[in-house]
Amino acid sequence: PLSISVSPDLPQLQAKWTNVAGQIPAADLSKSGTRVLVTARGEVFSVPTKDGSTRNVSDSESQRDYDATWSPDGKQLLSASWDYTAILWDLEAGAERRVFADHRASVNAAAFLPDGRHGITAGWGQAAKRWDLETGDLIRSFDGHENNIAGFALTADGATLATASWDRTARLWDVDSGECLKTLQGHSSVVWSVAFSADGQTVASGSEDQTAKVWQVETGNCVQTLTVGSGCVRSVTFHPQSKTLITGHTDQSTRLWDIQSGNCLHNFEGHMGPVWAVSLSPNGQVLASAGADQTIRLWEVASGHCLQVLEGHSDLIWAVAF
């Protein structure tokens, strides 16, 4: 594990290193694997994986950043902030390039499209936005949800957007036209998370109603409902082969499902609190789960065996990524 620490900003404090592990809501590894972006105490830090020394990218007293992600070429980052804005940063210059300020509530998620010129933002409002990152122009507003957007996902080619909402639905959107392709109805409570399969033909949703659902992208039909029975589903991710689904639950469990049969293949037990995030290694062999018990657990997917418990955080862990 990479230990990350930042020094206090206040000049009157004695110089020292302060552990902020329990205050990191999001992290994103660069494509090269040499740096990781983390958000901590409302700011964005770029951290080399070699030694964990930090560089404060946002360095702002007036904003609180919730999420940040790398551009495809690794030269820029896009951050989502609680001050209703998203910001494009030039990492080489160490300065902000552009501020995007059309949201009417906090922005909690941001992503680049594959071309690197356009981006998607969403948050505690009822619309996701598509931006021209070079000009700052708002190209499209994806309107239709009747409550906050909890998260979103993009297909690998960036052509289709899925949004999860407190209005108990997920929606599929054409990224170019802004058209709502499908409204996925069937959950009886908040939809917390969505994820596309690698081939983009199916999308999964996880809900407060203690189920995960798998939907056909082309038709919008629900092809499988995975019923947990206890604990809401806070995170979903597909196996790279798209035949199985991983879900993280508030009942302290992480589960592997066969999508076709709906059977639970493994119940990864060991966390002592809700599981907020799950992530699979690129080859699909190792699962990481992050929880409110301040640990990250690594599991062998094939056997369900716990390979390692990563400890050191002082508070719940919101995000994990390979």
FIVEXDO-46665 format. One record per residue (C-alpha): x, y, z. Coordinates in steps of 0.2 Angstrom, whole numbers, padded with zeros to 4 digits, always signed. Each point is the difference from the previous one (the first is absolute). Layout:
XYZ...
//
This chain:
+0000+0000+0000+0005+0018-0003+0001+0011+0015-0006+0018-0003+0003+0015+0011-0001+0019-0002+0007+0014+0011-0011+0013+0008-0004+0016-0009-0001+0012+0015+0017+0009+0003-0002+0001+0018+0000-0019+0002+0016-0009+0003+0006-0008-0016-0004-0019+0000-0009-0013-0010-0018-0003+0003-0008-0017-0005-0016+0004-0010-0004-0018-0005-0017+0000+0008-0004+0016-0010+0002-0007-0018-0017-0001-0009+0008-0005-0017+0015-0006-0009+0005-0002-0018+0016-0009-0006+0008+0008-0016+0001-0011-0016+0018-0001+0002-0001-0006+0018+0013+0013+0006-0012+0012+0009-0016-0001+0009-0013+0014+0003-0008+0001+0017-0013+0012+0007+0003+0004+0018-0005+0014+0012-0009+0008-0015+0015+0001-0011+0008-0010-0014+0017-0007+0001+0011-0009-0013+0011-0013+0008+0014-0010-0007-0003-0019+0003+0019-0001+0003+0001+0009+0016-0017+0007+0005+0006+0018+0001-0014+0012-0004-0003+0015-0012-0015+0011+0004-0008+0003-0017-0015+0010+0004+0007+0009+0015-0016+0010+0003-0007+0007+0016-0018+0004-0008-0004-0017-0007-0002-0018+0006+0004-0013-0013-0009-0017+0001+0007-0009-0016+0013+0001-0013+0005-0010-0015+0015-0001-0012-0002+0005-0019+0004-0014-0012+0017+0008-0003+0004+0002+0018+0004+0019-0002-0016+0007+0007-0013-0004+0014-0018+0004+0002-0006+0003+0018-0018+0000+0007-0003+0012+0014-0013+0004+0014+0000+0018-0006-0011-0005-0015+0014+0001-0012+0012-0012-0009+0018+0006-0005+0012-0006-0013+0018+0001+0006+0016+0000-0010+0012-0011+0010+0016+0006-0009-0004+0018+0004-0007-0004+0017-0015+0012-0004-0018-0001-0004-0005+0002-0018-0019+0002+0001-0014+0000+0012-0017-0007-0005-0014+0008+0010-0017-0005-0006-0005-0012+0014-0013+0005+0013+0007-0012+0014+0016-0008+0005+0009-0010-0013+0005-0017+0006+0007-0009-0016+0009+0004-0016+0008-0009-0014+0009+0003-0017-0007-0007-0016+0012-0011-0010+0005+0015-0011+0006+0010+0014-0008+0016-0006-0017-0003+0008-0006-0005+0018-0015-0005+0010-0004+0007+0017-0015-0004+0012-0005+0002+0018-0013+0005+0012-0011+0007-0013-0012-0008-0013+0011+0002-0015+0017-0006-0007+0010+0012-0011+0011-0003-0015+0013+0013-0003+0013+0006-0013+0015+0000+0011+0010+0011-0012-0013+0014-0002-0009-0002+0016-0017-0001-0009-0014-0010+0007-0004-0012-0015-0014-0010+0008-0011-0001+0016-0007-0018+0003-0016+0005+0008-0014-0012+0006+0004-0006+0017-0012+0006+0014+0013-0001+0014+0018+0000+0003+0012-0009-0010+0011-0012+0011+0012-0006-0014+0003-0003-0018+0010-0012-0012+0005+0001-0018+0002-0014-0013+0018-0003-0005-0002+0010-0016-0009+0014+0009-0015-0001-0011-0013-0004+0014-0002+0007+0017-0009-0008+0015-0006+0010+0015-0006-0006+0017-0012+0010+0010-0009+0002+0016-0016+0000-0010+0001-0019-0001+0005-0001-0018+0015-0002-0011+0000+0009-0017+0010-0004-0016+0005+0015-0011+0008+0003-0017+0015+0010+0004+0000+0009-0017-0018+0005-0001-0005+0001+0018-0015-0011-0003-0006-0011+0014+0000-0018-0008-0008-0009+0014-0006+0002+0017+0004-0015+0011-0015-0002+0012-0002-0014+0013+0009+0005+0016-0010+0005+0014+0013+0012+0008+0015+0010-0003+0012-0006-0014+0017+0003+0006+0011-0007-0013+0001-0006-0018+0013-0009-0011+0002-0006-0018+0006-0016-0005+0016+0000-0010-0009-0003-0017-0013+0014+0004-0015-0011-0003-0006-0001+0018+0000+0012+0015-0002-0004+0018-0008+0010+0014+0001-0001+0019-0013+0006+0011-0006+0004+0018-0013-0013-0003+0012-0014+0003+0001-0005-0018+0011+0001-0015-0007+0000-0017+0007-0004-0017-0007+0008-0015+0002-0002-0019+0006+0017-0007-0009-0002-0017-0017-0004+0007+0000+0007+0018-0007-0017+0006+0005-0006+0017+0008-0018-0003+0005-0004+0017-0004+0006+0018+0012-0005+0013-0008+0000+0018+0011+0002+0015-0013-0001+0013+0010+0012+0012+0010+0015-0002-0001+0012-0015+0011-0001-0015+0012+0015+0000+0012-0006-0014+0000-0010-0016+0013-0006-0012+0001-0012-0014+0013-0014-0002+0010+0004-0016-0008-0015-0009-0018+0007+0004-0007-0016+0006+0001+0004+0019-0003+0015+0011+0007+0006+0016-0010+0009+0013+0004+0009+0016-0013+0001+0014-0004+0009+0016-0002-0017+0008+0019-0002+0001+0001-0012-0015+0007+0000-0018-0008-0012-0012+0004-0008-0017-0015-0004-0011-0003-0010-0015-0010+0011-0011-0009-0013-0010-0006-0011+0014-0001+0014+0014+0009-0012+0012+0013+0007+0012+0016-0008-0003+0010+0007+0015-0004+0010+0015+0016+0009+0005-0002+0002+0019+0012+0009+0011-0004+0018+0001-0006+0006+0017-0010+0015-0008-0009+0005-0016+0009-0003-0016+0000+0017-0010+0010-0005-0015+0006-0014-0011+0013-0002-0014+0007-0014-0010+0018-0001-0007+0001+0001-0019+0002-0019-0002-0015-0003+0011+0009-0011+0012+0001+0011+0016-0014+0010+0008+0003+0015+0011-0014+0005+0013+0000+0016+0010-0010+0002+0016-0006+0010+0015+0012-0011+0011+0015+0010-0007+0007-0015-0010+0002-0005-0018-0001-0018-0003+0008-0009-0015-0009-0016-0005+0004-0014-0013-0015+0000-0010+0000-0018-0005+0001-0007+0017-0007+0014+0011+0015-0001+0011+0006+0016+0008+0018+0003-0006+0004+0016+0011-0008+0012+0012+0007+0018-0003-0001+0010+0016+0005+0018+0005-0015+0011-0004-0007+0009+0015-0018+0001-0007-0012-0008-0012+0007-0002-0018-0011+0006-0014+0010-0005-0016+0012-0013-0006+0007-0003-0017+0014-0010-0009
//
